[in-house]
Amino acid sequence: MLGVSLWTGPPVPPTARTLAAGPCTGAVPVRHPARTGPLHRGLGYGARVSTPPPDWLPGDFRSPLDDKLGVRITDWNPDRMVATMPVAGNEQPFGLLHGGATCTLVETIGSMAAVVGAGPGKQVVGIELNASYLRAATSGSVTAVCIPARRGRTLSTFLIEITDDQGRKTATARLTCMTLEASKKD
């Protein structure tokens, strides 16, 4: 299902109206041909449009690895979470985005979607990750969009699509997380 594209029309070039709206407003609905697959449903998607994190999530709830790789969650909507990561600094020796960096992005966004879905007082751990690399990313940044495939009491599965700056799919992934009671720290 991840590879199915719902776009059937010709490419839609940006217009003066859509460019004037700016990247942060989300006010002008625009169909982007490369971002209309199952994980990019809806109109007016922009990586800088943000649903804030839930109030109960600590403000410093970040991984040191995410800081090193530059992973940033830009939309905390639990039904469609979005994160970005730069390619620069995350390449393998041939100048391509490293698969491990891609998996880190997937694990981060899927785990955070599971945390937000589970709610306060819960802890989640990834138990299975499957990734397929479709196209190399060599510059700019990549954007991950995560949607739930299933949310259960103890297991949740998420589908993640990663695209480059031109909206081309670079990878697809599936992450399953287990929800546990949060451990008490002394």
C-alpha positions, -999 to +999 in steps of 0.1 A: +000+000+000+029+024+006+039+024-030+004+034-043+001+070-055-032+086-056-022+114-080-037+111-114-034+146-129-005+165-145+022+181-123+011+212-105+037+240-107+038+266-079+018+297-085+022+333-073-007+326-049+008+295-034+042+310-031+029+342-015+012+321+012+046+312+025+057+279+039+044+282+074+008+293+069-008+261+055-037+285+045-037+278+008-046+243-001-022+230-028-020+195-043+016+185-047+018+156-071+047+139-053+030+142-019-004+127-025+004+091-017-013+073+013+009+090+038+007+124+023-031+127+021-047+161+025-041+195+011-015+221+019+011+199+035+042+218+045+071+204+066+071+236+088+034+234+097+033+221+133+010+206+158+027+212+191+038+183+213+014+173+241+017+193+273+025+162+294+056+154+273+088+169+289+103+197+268+137+180+269+123+147+256+150+142+230+176+116+222+213+125+221+215+105+188+186+126+173+206+157+182+237+144+165+219+135+134+197+167+133+163+149+136+135+174+143+099+166+147+079+193+129+044+181+134+032+162+165-002+151+152-005+115+164-024+105+133+003+120+109+035+128+126+062+146+105+100+148+111+130+161+091+167+153+090+195+169+070+215+147+046+247+166+052+267+150+080+246+118+077+262+103+045+280+070+040+314+071+023+298+073-012+280+106-004+246+090+000+223+093+030+233+065+053+208+037+058+214+038+096+206+075+097+173+067+078+165+040+103+172+064+132+147+088+116+121+061+113+127+048+148+124+083+163+092+093+145+075+059+150+085+057+186+073+093+193+040+086+176+037+055+198+045+076+229+019+103+220-007+076+212+000+057+245-003+088+266+012+098+299+025+072+323+035+048+295+068+039+279+073+024+245+101+003+230+106-006+193+104-044+187+105-046+149+118-023+122+116-030+084+130-005+059+132-005+021+154+020+004+140+032-029+162+061-040+194+078-028+193+112-011+225+131-017+217+167-005+192+188+013+170+171+038+146+142+041+111+143+055+095+114+073+057+111+075+044+085+100+008+072+102-006+045+125-014+012+108-027-002+141-029+011+176-034-015+203-032-016+240+003-033+240+014-032+203+012-004+178+025-005+142+033+026+121+040+031+084+066+057+075+074+072+041+106+093+037+109+118+008+136+141-004+133+179-009+118+172-044+090+150-028+105+118-042+102+087-020+136+076-008+125+049+017+094+033+032+094+016+066+072-002+091+079+000+129+062-019+156+064-007+192+054-023+225+037-002+251+047-007+288+040+009+321+066+037+326+094+026+349+098+045+381+131+063+385+147+066+420 
